[in-house]
Structure formats: C-alpha cells, structure tokens
C-alpha cells in the first residue's frame, strides 16, 4: 500500500514538472486529433504566425487578481465540489481534462479557436472593459471561453449551436458562480432575414430570457458579440446584419450591439473599399461605412483555426499554382451613435437601401441621370447643393455623401411623390 502511494506521489510530481516546463508552448494536437478513424476530415493548424500588430501593442495586459500565485496552474478538476469563483484559474491548454476534442459534426459548419495564444489576443481586444455582457458565438471546445473567464469577464453568454459541445460548456457553467450562461442557439439564425434552419430562437426570446432590456440608441453599449463569420455567404450575412441595424430589428432592438468579427481578408477589403477602388466598392461598402465605425484589430493566418466542416484545401489557380486561402481579419464594428440623429430613421431605412442598391448597381454611370429619374430636372440643383460636379459617377461618391444626399431627399417635398 505504501509503495503504491509513493509511486503516485512520484507520478504527480513528474506531471507537475512537465506541466511547468512546457507551459510556454502548449501543444494543441491532443485537442485536434479526432478519436474516430472515419468521417469528414478536420483541417489542422500547421503553424502560428502573427501579423505586425504584436500583443505588446495592446495598451493593457492580462494580469489576474488571484489572491495566491499557487492558483495559476490549477486545473478545473472533476473532484471539486464547490463552485468555481472568479479567482480560480481555468486551464485552457490542450491537455486540460475538461477541454473537449474538436469533432466534425454533420450539418454544422463552424470555425473554432483552439490556440490559447490566439484566445488571449482576442481577449485583450475585447477588454479592458469586461463588465459589459459578452456573447461568444459557437465557442466549441471553449478555449476562448476559459480565457475570458480568467481575464475577469463578469457575464459571458456562450451561444452554441452544436449539441456536441453543450455538455462540456454546461459542466463548466455549473462550476461557476454565475459568470457563464450557456444557450443552445445560432446567433446568425436569430435574424429572421438570415433564416437559420436549425433553431427558431428569436432575438426577443433570447434577450428576454437573459434579462436584457431594450436601450436607447445613444445609450452605452449593452452587449459585445464575438463571432467568426459563417464560412459560406459571408457577404449575405453582413448585408442582412446591416439591414437589421438600419431598421432596428433583431438584436439591434436592444441598442448599439458591438461586434468583434473574424472575417476573410477579401471580405474586409470589400467592406472598407472606397471610390478609388471601383472593383471592390459596392453597396455593402457604402452601407457598412455608413452604419459602423470600423477598425481592423488583427490579421491571423487561416491555419491557426480549426473548421468542423468542410475540409478546406488550397485551390489551384489558372497558372496551376496553389492559392493560399485568405487570412482572417479580426474587425471591430461599433454602430455609430449619431446614425439616426438627422433624417434617417428605422421607418425610411428601407428606402435608403433601395437608393444605394440602385446607384451602386452600375458604378460608372452618371449620378445626375439617377437623380433626374427620382426628381425630374432637379438633378443639377441637388448636385450643386452637395458641391459635386455634374459629371460625377455613382462609384465616385463617398458613403457619407450618399447619406447626406438621402437626408436632402427626406427634406424635399417632391420626394414623397418620387417612385423611389
């Protein structure tokens, strides 16, 4: 008996030494290696590389307020009987016993963060104010979830649409003092325009169940949302999200919801394109720049993420060269507080959408021709009031100028009779 006890003590001591030795380079292959031999393959991250914005450039650091330094290496043990407080450190490394494996699931196409270093970087960008409610969409194995809790998140809501990960997240929820709430729903299915076919949970039901009330547009930010844009139809998801913002429907009925989104670099470049880039400058560019203050926070190689389905492999170009997939850009979208301060309001926002869609359909057309269609023989007068030349093309007008033009429409008595 004493020999067995001694051997256990030696094994535990060796594990502790190994854990401290390799903590600076966490291995994530144990999380990623699926146990099942068959089924759809999962793309594994091959390397880590950061862009020029190093973590040291973030103005604040992740320093825990633990009462004892001995807590910093404590795992969330299954033997704990008391709830875990905010001072207990949750292990996010791959060998943590409560971190599930990434598993391909039929019908679910999600992208996950499994690298603790990347999770820490995202947490830094979401901070330093972690008292605001945070919605984490599809946390999957929960690496970012644990990192946010370790950083002091006061209220974290995990919106998970894959039932495979729910037991792990709910187990973690049960061990905490109320800092984490787990909800089985699809954030991108809350908007009725996107039409999520898995769950019919509405934004009203979600916010009501969470006890979040509606706020005025100019109030403080009520919720921060972190998500990785769906792999397919990124543009459609963004357009419908912007549409719900202008009309104050879905989640935007509850105030200015801030978004922290990972999206493909190509989609980000389209969203931020200006009149100088007629190839990328579209109606999405105009509407997003009208609605949001946009800031690029970080750029991450696609190899750093794990996708549940499908397996994405580099495609060959016409030159038979492998085309490297776009890196993902972490973008901060903050709704403008003064968006509805002038003539724009949720009632006439759909008219603005139609106007922008029509003028941006042919970006090399003359704007005066469109204006004369809406206001016969008044196109020159409107352009003169805007300080624009009469030969200006629709693709050479900035988003704020389109907004001013629309506000002039609203003040005109002729606009009510316009077919627009």
N, C-alpha and C positions, 0 to 999 in steps of 0.2 A: 504493500500500500504506500509506504513512504517512498519507495523507488519510483512509483507512478507519479506521485505528487512532485517529486524532484524533477522528473523528466518534463512534466507540464510546465513547471516554472522556467526551465531552460528554454523550451519552445517559445513561450510567451516573451521571454527576454529577447530571443533572436528575432521574433517578429517585430518587436518594438524597435530594435536597432535597424532592421531593414527598412521599416517604415520611415524612420527619420533620415536614413541615408538617401532614399530615392524620392523624398517628398518634393524636391525641386523639379523633378522630371516625371510627372505622373504618366503612367502607361495607360492608354485608353483602349488598347486592343482587347483587353478582357471584357470590356463593356460591349465592344462591337462584334466580337466573334459569336455568331449565332450557334445555338446548340443543335438546331435542326439541320440535317445534311441536305435536304431538298428544299424546293420552293424558290421564290424570286430572290435574286442576289441583292446584297446591300452594298452600296458604294462605301468603301472605307477611306477615311482620310489618310493621305500618304505623307503629308508634310505640313508644317506650320510655318506661316510667313506672315508678318505684319506689314502694313503699309508704312509710309513715312511718319504717320502720327503715332509715335511711341506712347506707351502707357504713362511715361513720366510727364507727358504734356498735359495730362488731366490735372486740374488745379487742386484736387483733393485726393487723399489716399484712403485705402481701406484699412482702417485701424479699428480693431474690435475693442469693446469696452468690457472685456471679460474681467471678473474680479480676481482671476488667478490665471497665470500663464500656463498652468498644467492642463487647462481645459482645451487648449488649442489643438490637441491631437486626439480628442475623444471622439470615437465613432458613435453613431446613433445605434446603440446596442439593443438587440431584441430582449435583453434581460432587464432593461429599465422599466420600472413600474410606475414612476411618477411622470407627469407631463414635462416635456422639454421646455425650458424657459428660453427667453431671448439671449441669455448668456451662455447657452450650451452650443458648442461648435458642431456643425453638421458636416461630415466628411463628404466631399464632392469627388474624390479620386475614384478611379475605376475599380479599385479593389474594395471599395466600401460595400458592406454586405447588403445594404438596402438599396443600392443603385441597380435598377434592372438593366437587362441587356436590350439593345436596340434590335427589334424584331420586325421583319416585313409582315404587314397586315393587309389582307385583302380589302380593297375598296378605300383604303386610306393612303393619301399621298402627302406626307408631311416631311419637313426638313428639321433636323434636330441639332442642338448644340451639345456636344459631349466633351469638349475640351475645357477643363477648368480655367485655363488661362483666358480663353475667349469669353467664358462666362463672367470672369472677374472684370474684363474690359467693358462688357455690356453693362454690368452693374455700376461701374464708375460713371458711365454716360447717363444712366438713369438717375443717379444721385446728383448732388448730395442730399436733396430733399426726398427721403424715403418714407415720410409720414403720409403722403398722398397715396390713395388706393392705387395699386398696380394690378393690371390684368396681364397675366402671362398666357399667351395663346399657344396651345399644344406643347406643353413643357416636355412631354415624352419621359425620358429617364430622370428628369428633374435635376440635372446638374446646375442649370441656371437658377432653379427654384431654391436650392440649398444655398447657393452663393448669395442670393438676395436676402434670404433669412439671416445668414451670417453677417451681412452688412448692416442689419438692423431694420429691414422692411417691417413697417407696423401692420400693414394689411395687404396681403398678397392673395390674389384670386387666380387660381390655376384653372383655365378653361381648356379642358382636354376632350378631344373628340374621338380618341382611340381608346376603347374599353380595355385594351391590353394593359395600359399603364395606370388605369384608375386604382386598382388595389394598392399599388406602391405609393401613389400620391395620397390616397385616403389613409393609409397607415401612418404616413408622415403627418398628415393633418391631425390625427388622433393623438399624437405625441406632443403636440404644441399647445400653447396657451391661447389659441385663437388668432395667431398671426397669419395662418394659412386657411383658405377655404377652397375646396375642390368642387368644380361644377362640370358635369358631363355635357358639353355643348360645343358647337362650332362657331367661333366668333365671326367668321366670314359667311356663316349662314344666318346670322341674326338679321342682316339687312334683307328685307323681302325681295329687293331687286336682284340680289345675287342668287337667291333661291336655293339655299343649302338643302340637299335632298336627304341628309342623314337625320337631322333633328329639326323640329319645327319650333324650337325655343325662340321666343321673341325678345327683343331688347327690353321691352317694358317689363316682361316677366322676370328677366334676369336682374334688372336693376331694382325692381320691387322686392324680390327675394333677398337681395343683398342689402336692402335698406338704404339705397342711394336715391335721393330725391332730385327732382329737376332743379336746375340752376339757371340764372340769367346768363346771357351770352357774355357779358362783360365781367362776370364773377371770376374768382380764381379757378385754376384747373382742378376739376373734381376727380379725374381718373387719368392715369397714364397707361397706355396699352403698348405692350411689346409683342411683336409677331414677325414671323418670316412669311412673306407673301406666298400665296399658293404657287406651285411650280408651273402650273398651266394658267393661261389667261391672266397674267399679271395686269395688263393694261385694262382689261374689263373690270377686274376687282378695284383698281384705283379709280376708274371713271365712276363706278357706282357708289364708291365711298364718298367721292367729292359731290356727287349728286345728292346724297343723303345729307351732307353738310349744308349745302346751299338751301335745301328745303327743310332743314332742321327735323329730319326724321331719324328713325333707328336710334343709335347711341347718341346722336347729336341733339336729341330732345333733352338731354340731361346736361348740356353745357359744352364747353370747349374741351373736347377729349383730345389729349395729346397722343401722338403716335410715334413710336420708335420702330421702324420697319427695316428689315433686311430685304433688299430687292436686287435684281440683277443690275449690273452697271449700265447695260444698254437701256434698260427702262428708266433708270435715273437720269441718264443723259437726255432722253426724250422729254422727261418731265421738266428738266431745267433748261431746255433749249430756248433760244431767243430768236428774234427776227433775222439775225445774221446766219442762222442755220435753217434754211428752208426745208432741208431734208427731214430733220427731226422735229421742227417746230410745228405742233399740231394743236388741236382743240384741247387735248389733255394738258399740254404745256401751259396754255392760257388759263385754263380753269384752276389747275393746281397752284400756279403762281398767284392767282387772284385770292385763293382761299387760305393758303398757308404761308407761314414763314418757314422756309425750307433750309435745313443745314445738314451738310454731309459730315458725319461724325467719324466714320471709319470705313475702310475697304478691306475685305477679307477674302482670301482665295477660296474657291469653291471646294477644294479638297479638305478644308477644315470642318465641313459639315457632313452629316450622315443623312441620307434620304431613304425613307422606308420603301418607296415605290415611285416610279420605276427606276431601274438601274440606268443612270445617265453615263454614257461613254462619249469621249470626244468624237466629233464628226469630221469627215474629210471634206475639204473644200474642192473647188474645181481643179486646183493645182495638185490634188492628191496629197495635200499636207493636212496633218491633224490640226483641227481648230480647237484651241483651248477654250473651254467654257468661260463665260463671264465671271469675274469675281462678284461677290455680293457686297452691296453698299449698305451700311447702317445709316439710315436717314431719319432725322428728327423733323416731324411735321407738326407745327404748332398753329392752330387756327387763329386767324387774325381777329383781334378783339374789336377792331373798327370796321369789320366787313359789312355789318348791317347798319352803319351809322348814317348813311346817305339814302339814296333812293332804292337800294336793293333790300329786299325782304323775302321771307320764305314763300310769299304768295306769288311774286313775279319772277322767282328764280328760274322756273322752267322756261320762261321767255328768254332769259339771258342764255340759257343752254342752247336754245334753238338758234339764237343770233350768232353765238360763237361757232356753232357747228356749221352754219351756212357760210359765214365769211371765211372760215379756215378750210373749207372743202377744196377750194382752188386758191392756193396761196400766192399765185402770180396774177390773180385778177385784180382789177382796179376797185378800190373800196368805194369810190364815188358811184359806180354802177349799182352796187348793192344798196347804197343809201337812197338812190333815186327810186329803186324798187319799193322801198319801205315808205319814203317821203318824197313823192314826185316833185322834181325841180327844187328840192331843198338840200340836195347833197352838197353843193358848193358852199352853202351857208353854214352847214354843220361842220364841214372841214375847216372853214375859215375860223369858226369859233374855237375849234380844237387846235388851231395853229398848225395844221397839216397841209402839205401841197395837194393839189387836186389829182395828181397822177400817182399818189401813193398806192402801193399794192397791199392787199389784205395781209400778206405774210410779213410785212414790214411794220406792223403796228404792235406795240408792246401791250402786255396784259392789262396794266393799269390804265392805258389809254382806251382799251375796249370797255373797261368798267366805267370810266368817265363818260364815254360815248353812250353807254346804256343809261346812265343816270340822266343824261340830257334827253334821251328818248322819253324817259318817265315824266320829265317836267313839261314835255311838249304836248299841247292839246291835240295835235294831229296824230300822236302815237296811238291814241285809243281807237282811231279809225284805220290804223295800219293792219295789213293782213298778217304781220309778224305776231 
